[in-house]
Amino acid sequence: MSEESKFYCFRSGALQLVTSAPIGEVQLAVADSWLVEDGKARDLGAHFERFAKWVTDISPNCSDSLPAFFDAVREAIPSQGRWFPRIEFHAEAETPNHLFLRMREAPEALGEIVIWTFPEPDPRVLPTIKGPDLSLGMQMRRNAKMHGADEAVILDSNGHLLEGALSSIVWWRGDTLCSVSNELPWLPSVTRREVFAIAAQMGIATKLEKAKPADLVGLEIWALSSLQGIRVVSDWIGLGAPVGKAKHFESFNKRLKLLSTSIY
């Protein structure tokens, strides 16, 4: 296993390095990941809370191990460099070896993003939990790249926008920040919550709505993720019309970066 990617199993109250990670994502019931730069991250507690809720819903007996696991994860992350750790819960693993840490170097920070509409209705099995459909999301993103895009946009059976394969999508109607209605199934995004909190602090109106791609023509659109933060959508392949220019990005991006604090 390379120095850039190490895999640990949480056993007897400690993280223990294992020689190889499980093949595929068959046992990946829950996962969460976040960016760490020189020992700082945005709202790591929110990622732990989200992971804990999902794990507890699936396997309540495992919840007692989570506080010690989270402490061990914090300690395992290097204080220097750019990292993208992923914590995992493998429901089918041999008891009590359900909790894992995948320590990875983070890829480079990226700028604007091109998106593409996935041509089929949402194929995910459990869209509101990160983990079971992670491989599928990666495959959808690979399909997007084959069409000259960076990310695939998922629609429901009625054509309403849900989110990106591995990102959350928000847009601007004038000076109102908008995103997907809570009536639709979308992954509870930590970054989306942070962006909406920034809007509230700035006194900016927000709105949740059901929207189809055609409803977003000419609008400023962002793709959000814990790894890349805010990425401005520069083009939407298949939309048939241009997206809008970025007018709100700079002010939000500066404030989002200020949210990073020490994880220790």
C-alpha positions, 0 to 999 in steps of 0.5 A, a space after each residue: 500500500 502506498 504512502 499516499 493511501 493507507 487503510 486502517 481498521 478500528 480494533 480494540 479501541 485503536 486504528 490498526 494498519 491493514 495491508 490491503 483494503 476490501 475489494 470494491 465497495 460491496 460492504 461499504 454501508 456508510 462513508 464520509 470524507 472531508 478536506 484537511 489542509 495543514 491540520 485544519 478542516 471545515 466543520 469536522 464535527 458535522 461530518 462525524 455527526 452525519 456519519 454517526 447518525 447513519 451508522 446508528 440507524 443501520 446498526 445501533 449496537 455499533 454506536 458506542 464505539 464511535 466516539 473513540 473511533 472519531 478521536 483516533 481518526 483525528 489523531 491519525 491525520 497528519 498536521 502537515 499537508 493536504 489530505 482527504 481522509 475517508 471514514 467507512 462503516 462496513 456492515 458485513 465485516 466480521 464483528 467487531 471490525 466494522 469501522 475503517 479509515 482510508 487515509 489519502 492525499 487530497 487531489 489538487 484544488 480545481 476551478 470552474 466545472 462543466 456539468 452534464 445531465 445523466 440521461 436516466 432517472 436517478 439510479 441510486 438505491 439509497 441516495 440520502 446515505 453516502 456509501 452504498 451508491 458511492 461506486 455508482 456516483 464515481 461511474 456516473 462521473 466517469 460517464 460525464 468525462 466521456 461527454 466532455 464534462 467533469 460532473 454528472 447531474 442526477 434527475 428524478 423520474 419527473 426530470 427535477 434536479 437532485 444533485 451531482 453524482 458526487 456534489 451538491 448543486 445550488 443556483 442563484 435567482 437574482 440575489 436569492 440563493 436556491 437549492 433542491 427542495 427537501 421534498 426530493 431525495 438528496 444527500 445532506 451536504 455539509 458544504 451546502 449547509 455551510 453555504 446557506 449559513 453564510 447566506 443567512 449571516 450576510 442577510 441574503 435570501 434563500 429558497 428551496 425549490 423543485 427545478 428542471 434543468 431548463 429552469 436554470 438557463 442563464 443562472 449562476 450555478 455552483 457545484 459544492 463538495 467538502 473536497 473542492 468547496 465551491 466550484 462555479 459551473 461554466 457550462 452545462 452540456 446538453 442544457 442547450 443554452 448558456 449558464 450565467 456568470 459568477 457574481 456571488 462566488 468571490 464573497 462566498 468563497 472567502 467566507 467559506 475558507 475562513 470556516 477552517 479550524 484545527 481538527 485537534 
